[in-house]
Amino acid sequence: MPKRAWEDPDPARTRILARDRDWKWLLDQYPSRNPEPLANCLAVAKAGGALTVVIETRYIDPDFRSEYAAFYARAFASHQDTAHRLHFFKGPVPADRLWQIPADAGYLGYVVVRPPAQLGRVGRTMLAPPPGLDDAVLTAVQEDVHFFGQMLPIRAVPFMEQDAQLDRCAHAAAWVCHYIAHRKGLVPRRPIAAFNLLSNHSMSPTRPVPSEGLTVGQLVELFRVFDLPARLYDMNALKSVEPAPPCAPPDPTPGLDANGQQLHGGLWDTRLFGTICRYLNSGIPVLVGNGEHAFVLVGYRRRPRPNGGSWIEFIRQDDQVGPYQRVNDVFNDVGANGYSYSPWTALIVPLPEKLWLPPEPAEGVGGILLGQVASMIQAVVPDSKALTDCIAADALAFRTYATSANHFKEEAMRRMAVEAAREYRMARFPRLVWVVEAVDRRARDAQRADCVLGEAVFDSTSSELDPKALALHVPGYALIASTKGTYRELRCPPDLYESGTSGWE
């Protein structure tokens, strides 16, 4: 496409998307070697109820400009240096009113499209999760989009397709994790080209340009450079929570092949569910590598089993498929398009610098302390028996998440009795805390919002060898730590309450 045609009309054009052929027309405007990522982005917008697309031309996208400066401007062929940005709305947006759109236009987000001749067309994308997945997507962040002098808020999980030259799947996955952290205010913004240029190329036998991807070691080092030091989990070496809390499930039995040899952990180790969910509960994405590909887990939900109980369905951003894709069976991972993924080999979790305490020892110690406190005070606080009865019935589960102390205190008033919320708000906590909730599995499986019996709050800067509890709350009773190391006792209502929200802003 000639440059003039790519940049016309100036500054934008609108199109009503009332029929399937309108959506096909939009997809056909941007042919690609792999049309699936853009097609699935459009499918998300369509599922959200999009009626109008505004195609913003000659968009100066900082991520594509970084790719252009680092790679395309150095190529022999001439490459266009601007992008299109597709904005989606639920309502009509008159072409002559782009400078003042209706208040009820219903903004659904945007997709940046790289110019023609790019191997990967979909650039930085922020689209609201499709209906039905809102509660499952736990790592969404807010961005205020500048749209012809107007500010349009959108809450979404970022997405980007690799350009297949300067950046590959690992770069795109790392960028998604970084952009989430940036939108939370944790780190400065880094454009996508930096994920190639600032990676340690001495750690890989392949050329940096054109890129063949990043190794696990390069990814861990890159996150360190970008102030998000990562925790790495080897799928062949996952560990159980220690010390084991009450009602802890037994260790899984290793899977064996036809010759009696132990299978790869990515084919049987159910401990991965707890490992991943502790971070997703915290609003922290988990980058998954399987030896040949990388993608990002951004949420999960419990799905009922036909014979009772539930199983976990993850939500992922896969740069070669699209945003908000469902993972139905981790141990037989087949995408909606029929593609069979290799077994997961590594989990890489980029973390805020001061989140030193791992979640596993916090959960183990927290579960034990909650059970001990409830048992010790039953004579004077009979309501605490609700927790010990739940343990006796083998119906106790734990939900562990990290959050900022400010966010935790703000949420306390919404979800629990005022007596406990008041003490939480007046307590001195570090900037980040781990929270271990004691959950009545029976209430949770019945989809009751108020399923939490109590919780333990931990100092995120304490040692995994000696996690420091800042608060312990069981039915009818709470202990809140002071900066002097003593604990204040508190009587409070025994009612179950809602789980805390994930992440922090």
N, C-alpha and C positions, 0 to 999 in steps of 0.2 A: 504494500500500500504506500503510495507517495506520501511524503511528509505533509504536504498541504492537506491531503484528504484525511490523514490521521488527526490533524489538529483542528479540523472543521467539524461542525460549526463552533464558532467561538462566542460564548464560553461554554455552552452546554446544549444538549437537546433532550427532549422528554419523549417518553413512549408509554402508552397505556398497555398493561400486560393482562388483558382480559381473557385471552384465549391461549390455548396451547401453542398455536402457531406464532403468537407474539413472543413467547419464551424461546421457541426454536429460532426465530429471527435474531433474538439477542445473542444466543449462543453462537449462531453462524457468523456474527460480526467478528468473532475472535477465534479463528481456526488455530489448532494446536496439534502437536504430535501426540499429546495425551489430553483429550478434551474432558476427561473424567473430573479433575479437580474443579474446573469452572462449572461444569454441568451440575455437580453436587452443591456448589455454592449457590447456584441459581435455584436448585431444589429446596435448599434451606429457606431462601427468601420467599419462594412460592408457598411453602408450607406455613410460613409466618403470616401469609395473607397479603403479600405485596401486590399492589395494583398499578403502581407507577414506578418507572425507573428514570432517574435523571442521570444522563451520561455527561460527566464533567470532563471536558477535553483539555489538552495541554496542562495536565496536572503535574506539578513538580513534586514528585514523591521522594522523600529523603532516602528510603530504602532502595528504590530502583536507581536513583541518582548515585548512590554509593556503589552499586554494581556497575553502573555505566562508567564512572570515573576509574574504578579499579580494573575493569576488564574491557568493556565494549568500546570505550574511547581509544583503546590501544590496538584494536583489531584493524586489519586491512580494509574490511568492508565498512561502509558507512551505516551507522545505526542511529535510529531516532532516540532522542534523549528525554522525551516526555511520556507520561502514562495517561490512561483514562481512569477515572474513578466513578464507579457505578453506585449511585445512592438509591436505596429502595424505600418506598413509602406505602403504607396501607391505604391511603386515600389519594384522590386526584391532586396533582400539583400543576397548576397552569403554567405554561411556558413563559408567559409574560409576568409571572409573579414569583420568580425564583428568588428575588431579593427580599420577599416577604411572604413566605409560604403560610398556608393555613395552620392555625394552632393545633388542629386535630389531624394533621397529615399522617401521623403515626410512623415515625422514623424507625426503620428496621436495621440500619447499618449500611456498610459499604464494602465494595470489592475493588481493589486497585488492579488494573489489567496492564501488564507490560506491553510495550509496542510490538508490532509484527517482527518476525524473524527471531523472536525469543523462543527458546525451547520449552520453557515453562512460563505460561502466561499470567498465572494468578500471583499477584504480589500481596502486600499487606492487606489483610481482610479482617473486618470486625462485623459479624452478623449475629443478631440475637439468636439464641438457641431456638430450635423449632418447638412448637407446642408438644407437651408431653415430656420434654426433657429439661424443663426449667429447673426443677428440684434436683435433678440428677447432676447437672453441670455445676460443680463446686468451685471452680477456679476462675469464674467470670470476673472481669474487671470493668470499670467504667472509663470511657473516653468521651471527651467533649469535642465534637467534630465541628470544624469551621466550615460552614456552608453558605457562601456568598453573603458574608457579614452577619450570619446568624449562628448561634451555638446550639447544636443538636446532640443531646446526650445519648449514648448507646452503651449498654452493658452486655458484654460478650466475651468469648474466649478468642484470642487472636489466631489467625491461620495464615500460612504462606506456603506456596509451592516452590520447590527448588528451581533455580534457573538452569540447572544441569551443566553449568560451565564453571562459574565461580563458586556456587554453593550447591550442595547436594542435600540428601534427606537429613543427615545429622546436623548440618548447619541450620536448616529450616526448623528442625525440632528444637535445637538449642535456642534459636531466636524466639520461638513461641514461649519457652520457659522464661527467657529474659524479659520479654515484653510484658508478661504478666507481672513480674517483679517490679519492672519500671512503673507500670500503671498503679502499683500499690505504693509507690514512693520509696522503694527500697534501694534502687540503684539508678545511676544516670542512664540515659537512652544511648543505645548502641545500634547503628544501622547494620543491615544484614551483611554487607561486605566485610565488616570488622570480624565476623565469625570465621572468615577465611584468613584475612590479613594478619590477625593477632593470634591465631592458633600456632602452636609449637610444631612447625613442620619437621623438625629434627626427630620427632617421635613417630614418624610415618615413613615407610619406604617409597611412597608414591609422590608424584609431583603435586605442588600446591595449586598450579594452574596449567591446564584445566584440572579441576579438582576431582578426585575419586572418592572423597568423603573424609570422615574423621574416625580415628580409633577411639576406643573407650578412654584410654589414657589422655588423648588430646582433648576430649570433651571435659573430663574432670579438670584438667589444667586450665582450659578455657573458662570454665565457670569460676575458678579461683581468680583468674585475672580480672574477671568482670564482677568481682565482689560478691559472688554467690557460691562459696565453697560447697562442693557437692559431697553427698554420702553415696557410696557405691555398694550395691548389693549384688553378689554373684548368685545366680539362680541355682547353681550347684552347691551352694554353701549357706543357704538360709538357715537361721537359727530360731528356735522357739523363744517365746518371751520368758525371761528369767530375771528374778525368781518367778515361778509359776503362780499366777493369781488364782483365787477361787474359781471353780468351774472351768478352768482352762481346758481346751480340747486336747485330746491325746495327740502326740506327734504323728504325722501322716506316715503311712506305710510306703516305702519306696516302690515305684513301679518297676517291673521287670520285663525284659523283652522275651522273645520265644526261646532264647538260649539261657535264660535265667540271669542275664546281665542287667545291672541297674540302669534304668533309663535316665536320660537327661532330666534334671530337676524341673525344667520348663514344661515337662509333660505330666507331672504328678504332684508337685510340692504345693499343697494348699496353703502353706504359710505365707505365700505371696499375697493372698487376699488381705490379711491383716497388715502386712508390711506396707502395701500400697495405700490401703484405705486410711491409715493413720495420717499420711501426708495429704491425701485428697480431702479428708475432713478438715485439714488446716488451710485449705485453699492453695496448696502447693502442688504444682504439676509434677508428674513422674515421667521421665524420659525412658523409653524402653528400647533396648537394642537386641537384635536377634542374629547378629553376625553378618547379615546382608542388608538390613534395613533399620531405620529408626523412626519412631513416632512418639507421640506424647499422650499420656492418659490424663484426662481433665475432669473426670467425674465418674460416678457410679450410682447404681440403684439396685435395690433388692427386688428380685422377681420371684413370685411364688412358684414352688415346684408342684407338679400335678399330684404327687403323693404326700404333700405337706412340707412345711419348712420353706426355705427360700434359698436362692442362689444369687450371686452378684454378677451384674452385667456392667462392664466398664464402658466409658465413652472416650473415644480417642480422636485426635487430630492427626491424620495421615496425609502428608503433603502430596502423595501420589494418588490419593483417592478423594479427599475432601474433609470438611469439618464435621464434627458431631457424628462420627461413625460408631456403631455399636459393636462391642466385643461380646458375643454370646457365649463362647466357650473358650476360655484361655488355653486349655490343654488340647484343643482341636480348633485352632484359630483360623477360621475361614471368613473372609470379608463378604459383604453383601454382593460384591461383584464376582464372587467365586474364587478369588485369589487365596491360596493357602499360604499362611505365614509360617516361617520356621519357628521352632520353639524359642521362647523368650530366654535370653542368656544373661542380660544385665539390666538392673534398674539403677538409674542415675537420678538423684534428687538434689537439685540446686537449692541451697538453704540460705537464709539470712545469716550474717556472720556470727551474731550472738546467740544463735540457737545451738548451743553446744551439747546439751543433754539429748541423747537419742530417745525416741519415743518408747522403745521396748522396755528398758529398765524402769521408766516412769510408770508404764502400765502395770508391770509386775509388782513394783513396790506399792503403787497406789491401790491396787486391788487388795493386797494383803493388809495394808493399813486400814482401809475402810472396813474390811471384815473384822479386824481386831477391835477397832473402836466400837463398832455396833455390838459386838459380844460383851465388851467390858462394861458398857453403860446400861445394859438391858434392865438391871434392877431399879435404876433411877429414871431411865427414859424408855419405857416399854415400847414406844413407837419404833425404836431402832430395830425391833424384832422383825420388821418388814424386810430388812436387808438380810438378816441371818436366815429367815424363812426362805427367801429367794435363793440363797446359796444352798440350803438344804434340799430345795426342789430342783437343783441343777439348772436353774432358769436365769442365772446371772450372766450378762455379757458386758463388754466394755467398749466404750467409744472414746478414742483418744485423739486429741487435736491440739495444735499449737495456735496461739493467737496473741495479739498484743494485749497487755494488761488493760489499757484504756478501752479497747473494744470489749473485752470480757466484762469489765465493770459496767460499761454502758448497757450491755445486753442483760446483765443480772436483774435489773429492775423489771424488765419485760417478762422474764421467764420464771422467777421464783418469788418466794415470800419476801415482803419488804424488810423483815428483820435480818435475813441473811444478806439481801442486796445492800442494805445500809452498811453492814460491817465490811463487805467486800469493797465497797466504794471508798471507805475510809482507811483501808489497809494499804500498806506500802508494798508494792510488788515491783519486780524488775520490768523492763520494757516488754519482754516476751515471756510467756508462760506456757507450760504444757498442762492440759486439763484432761483428767482421766475420769470419765463418767461411768458410774455403775448403772447399767440399764436392765430393766426387767424385760427379758426377752419375750415373755408372753404378751406384755403390753405393746412392745415394738412390733411383733408379728401381727398383732391385731390392728396395726397401723394407728395406734394412739399417739398423739403428739406428746402427751405427758407420760413418758415412759422412764424417766430418770429418777432413781432412788437417792442418789447422792453423787459426790464428786470429790476428787483430790486435785489440788492445784500445786504445780511444781515450779521451782526456780529453773529457768531454762539455761542458766549459766552454772548450775551445780554439776557435780561429777556423776557419771554413770555408775561409778562404784558406790556412791552415797547420795542418791537423789534427795534433795531437800524439799519437803512438803511445806507449802505456805498456808494451806488451808485443807481441812478435812470436813466434809459435810455428809452426814447420814440422816435418816429420817428422825426429825425432832431435835437434832443436836449438831453443833458445828464447833470446830476449833480454828481460830485464825491466828497466824503467827505475827509476832511483833518483830521489829528490827533488832531487839535485844535477845531474841531467841526463845522468848516465852510465848505461851499460847493463851489466847482469851477464849473462854468457854461461852457458848451462846445456845440458848433454847430457842427453837424455831418450829414452825408448823411442819408436820410430817408428810405433807402432800407430795405426790410425784409432780415433777415439773418437766418443762420442755428441754430438749437438748440445746446446747449453745450453737450459735451459727458458726460457719467455717470462716477461716481466714481473718484478715484484717485489712482495713483501708488505709 
